[in-house]
Amino acid sequence: MSNTQTCDTGPPLSGSPTNGRFDVLVIGAGLAGCTAARLFALHDLRVALIEHRADMTAFKQLCTHFIQASATPTLRHLGLDRLIEDAGGVRNGLDIWTRYGWTGDVAPLDENGEPAFGYNIQRRTLDPILRRLTMDTPGVTTLFGCGVRSLVKQDGIVSGVDLGGSRAGVVSAPLIVGADGRSSPLATLVGIKPASSENSRFGAFRAYRGVALRRGTCSQMWLRGPETGYVFPNDNGVTVIAYMATKDKLDGFRANPDEALERSMAGFPDAPDLASAEPLGSALLVKDYLNFRVVPAKAAQRELKRSAAQGGLRHRLMCVATRSSRRRARFQTRSS
Ligand SMILES: Cc1cc2nc3c(=O)[nH]c(=O)nc-3n(C[C@H](O)[C@H](O)[C@H](O)COP(=O)(O)OP(=O)(O)OC[C@H]3O[C@@H](n4cnc5c(N)ncnc54)[C@H](O)[C@@H]3O)c2cc1C
C-alpha cells in the first residue's frame, strides 16, 4: 500500500513511518523521478519521492509523446507497458523522408528477432499513470506539494534535503537522486552551473483528431534541409503535428501560427491533409528553448574530492536524466 503525504496537509515528517529517514530520496516526480523511485523500491529500498507540485494529474505540456523502442525493456520492467496499452497507447514505428525518399517499411528487430516498437501516448495520459503506479509501489512514500529548499550537510557531506511547505522538515538518505528537470534547482544547489546557448531553431506544435496516416499507425518524419516535420499518432485518436526550422522562418509564424504550421507541413512530400482533420486547440509556438550543457562547477568537484579523500561510502548525490534533460551531473562518492 502506498504512503502518500502532502506537505500542506500532512503530519510532521517526524511522524512518517521512517521518521524522515529513507534509503533513497528522489527529487521530482516526472518520468525520470517516478521511474527511478519505482526501480529502487522494486529492489526493496525505502524511497521518498518528493515533488513540489501537489496535483497528481499534472503532466508535461511540451512533448511530442514518442517513446523510442529502446525504452520498451524498461517499460516492461516497470510494468508500465501493459498500462500504456490499456490506456490506448499506440505501438509505434517511424517512417522517415529525406531527399532520397522514404525509408523502407522494415521495422528493426529486438534481441528475440521480433519487430521492435515503442509507444506513442499523450503526456496527459502517461504522466498520471506512471505517477499512480509509482505511488502504489510498496516502499515508496510520496511527498507531494513539497519543494526542496536547501541541501542538508553533515560533516560537509550532503545527507538530506530541507523541504518547504507548511509541513517543512528535513528528510535524509544516503542516496539522493535529482530528477527535477532540465533546469534542475538541485544541480544549482550543489554548485553545478550549465553553460547555455541560444537555440537557433524554433518549433510549432498542434494536436488534431482524424489525421489520415501514410501507413498504419506509423509515425512520420521529414528531414528537408533546415526543416523537420513530424506526425505522431497517439492514444484516443489524437495526432500531434510538429514542425521545426531555423529562426529565419520564424517571422512567417508570428501572425498566424495555425495557418503557418499547416502551410509548412503541406509543403512536405506525401504530407497528411490537415485541412480535413479536426484541430484540438491552437498551435503552440516555441520561439526560445535554450540549449544546456553541463559544466561541473569547481565547488562540486571540490566536494567530490573531499568526499573521496575521507574514504568509505559516505553519501551519494546523483542526477538522472531523460532524453532532453541535459543539465545533469553525476556527483557521488565511492565505497572504498
Ligand atoms: C519539444 C519537446 C519534445 C519532446 N518530445 C519527446 C518525445 O517525443 N519523446 C521523448 O522521449 N522525449 C521527448 N521530449 C523530452 C521529454 O519531454 C523530457 O526528457 C522528459 O519529460 C523529462 O522528464 P524529467 O522527469 O527528467 O523532467 P520533468 O518532466 O521536468 O520533471 C521534473 C519534476 O521535478 C519537479 N521539481 C522541480 N524542482 C523541484 C524541487 N525543488 N522540489 C521538488 N520537485 C521539483 C517538477 O515539478 C517536475 O515534476 C521532448 C521535449 C521537448 C522540449
Ligand as a Chemical Component Dictionary entry (heavy atoms), coordinates in Angstrom:
data_LIG
# 
_chem_comp.id                   LIG 
_chem_comp.type                 NON-POLYMER 
_chem_comp.pdbx_formal_charge   0 
_chem_comp.three_letter_code    LIG 
# 
loop_
_chem_comp_atom.comp_id 
_chem_comp_atom.atom_id 
_chem_comp_atom.alt_atom_id 
_chem_comp_atom.type_symbol 
_chem_comp_atom.charge 
_chem_comp_atom.model_Cartn_x 
_chem_comp_atom.model_Cartn_y 
_chem_comp_atom.model_Cartn_z 
_chem_comp_atom.pdbx_ordinal 
LIG C1  C1  C 0 9.522  19.958 -27.722 1  
LIG C2  C2  C 0 9.891  18.708 -26.991 2  
LIG C3  C3  C 0 9.509  17.476 -27.494 3  
LIG C4  C4  C 0 9.861  16.312 -26.833 4  
LIG N1  N1  N 0 9.478  15.127 -27.355 5  
LIG C5  C5  C 0 9.849  13.977 -26.779 6  
LIG C6  C6  C 0 9.459  12.727 -27.336 7  
LIG O1  O1  O 0 8.751  12.675 -28.345 8  
LIG N2  N2  N 0 9.877  11.587 -26.721 9  
LIG C7  C7  C 0 10.662 11.644 -25.590 10 
LIG O2  O2  O 0 11.022 10.567 -25.071 11 
LIG N3  N3  N 0 11.033 12.816 -25.026 12 
LIG C8  C8  C 0 10.650 13.976 -25.595 13 
LIG N4  N4  N 0 10.996 15.169 -25.036 14 
LIG C9  C9  C 0 11.789 15.151 -23.819 15 
LIG C10 C10 C 0 10.965 14.793 -22.594 16 
LIG O3  O3  O 0 9.782  15.549 -22.563 17 
LIG C11 C11 C 0 11.788 15.070 -21.329 18 
LIG O4  O4  O 0 13.051 14.476 -21.451 19 
LIG C12 C12 C 0 11.184 14.477 -20.076 20 
LIG O5  O5  O 0 9.841  14.839 -19.923 21 
LIG C13 C13 C 0 11.972 14.976 -18.873 22 
LIG O6  O6  O 0 11.459 14.290 -17.746 23 
LIG P1  P1  P 0 12.107 14.536 -16.329 24 
LIG O7  O7  O 0 11.356 13.656 -15.369 25 
LIG O8  O8  O 0 13.585 14.409 -16.410 26 
LIG O9  O9  O 0 11.841 16.080 -16.014 27 
LIG P2  P2  P 0 10.480 16.880 -15.792 28 
LIG O10 O10 O 0 9.366  16.336 -16.583 29 
LIG O11 O11 O 0 10.831 18.315 -15.988 30 
LIG O12 O12 O 0 10.132 16.607 -14.255 31 
LIG C14 C14 C 0 10.818 17.272 -13.215 32 
LIG C15 C15 C 0 9.910  17.239 -11.994 33 
LIG O13 O13 O 0 10.635 17.788 -10.875 34 
LIG C16 C16 C 0 9.788  18.644 -10.143 35 
LIG N5  N5  N 0 10.629 19.598 -9.398  36 
LIG C17 C17 C 0 11.416 20.586 -9.910  37 
LIG N6  N6  N 0 12.046 21.216 -8.924  38 
LIG C18 C18 C 0 11.692 20.627 -7.759  39 
LIG C19 C19 C 0 12.023 20.837 -6.390  40 
LIG N7  N7  N 0 12.891 21.806 -5.996  41 
LIG N8  N8  N 0 11.473 20.038 -5.441  42 
LIG C20 C20 C 0 10.604 19.060 -5.800  43 
LIG N9  N9  N 0 10.253 18.821 -7.088  44 
LIG C21 C21 C 0 10.791 19.594 -8.061  45 
LIG C22 C22 C 0 8.904  19.289 -11.210 46 
LIG O14 O14 O 0 7.695  19.792 -10.675 47 
LIG C23 C23 C 0 8.666  18.118 -12.162 48 
LIG O15 O15 O 0 7.522  17.375 -11.833 49 
LIG C24 C24 C 0 10.630 16.370 -25.651 50 
LIG C25 C25 C 0 10.993 17.611 -25.117 51 
LIG C26 C26 C 0 10.621 18.767 -25.777 52 
LIG C27 C27 C 0 11.036 20.078 -25.192 53 
# 
loop_
_chem_comp_bond.comp_id 
_chem_comp_bond.atom_id_1 
_chem_comp_bond.atom_id_2 
_chem_comp_bond.value_order 
_chem_comp_bond.pdbx_ordinal 
LIG C1  C2  SING 1  
LIG C2  C3  SING 2  
LIG C2  C26 DOUB 3  
LIG C3  C4  DOUB 4  
LIG C4  N1  SING 5  
LIG C4  C24 SING 6  
LIG N1  C5  DOUB 7  
LIG C5  C6  SING 8  
LIG C5  C8  SING 9  
LIG C6  O1  DOUB 10 
LIG C6  N2  SING 11 
LIG N2  C7  SING 12 
LIG C7  O2  DOUB 13 
LIG C7  N3  SING 14 
LIG N3  C8  DOUB 15 
LIG C8  N4  SING 16 
LIG N4  C9  SING 17 
LIG N4  C24 SING 18 
LIG C9  C10 SING 19 
LIG C10 O3  SING 20 
LIG C10 C11 SING 21 
LIG C11 O4  SING 22 
LIG C11 C12 SING 23 
LIG C12 O5  SING 24 
LIG C12 C13 SING 25 
LIG C13 O6  SING 26 
LIG O6  P1  SING 27 
LIG P1  O7  DOUB 28 
LIG P1  O8  SING 29 
LIG P1  O9  SING 30 
LIG O9  P2  SING 31 
LIG P2  O10 DOUB 32 
LIG P2  O11 SING 33 
LIG P2  O12 SING 34 
LIG O12 C14 SING 35 
LIG C14 C15 SING 36 
LIG C15 O13 SING 37 
LIG C15 C23 SING 38 
LIG O13 C16 SING 39 
LIG C16 N5  SING 40 
LIG C16 C22 SING 41 
LIG N5  C17 SING 42 
LIG N5  C21 SING 43 
LIG C17 N6  DOUB 44 
LIG N6  C18 SING 45 
LIG C18 C19 SING 46 
LIG C18 C21 DOUB 47 
LIG C19 N7  SING 48 
LIG C19 N8  DOUB 49 
LIG N8  C20 SING 50 
LIG C20 N9  DOUB 51 
LIG N9  C21 SING 52 
LIG C22 O14 SING 53 
LIG C22 C23 SING 54 
LIG C23 O15 SING 55 
LIG C24 C25 DOUB 56 
LIG C25 C26 SING 57 
LIG C26 C27 SING 58 
# 
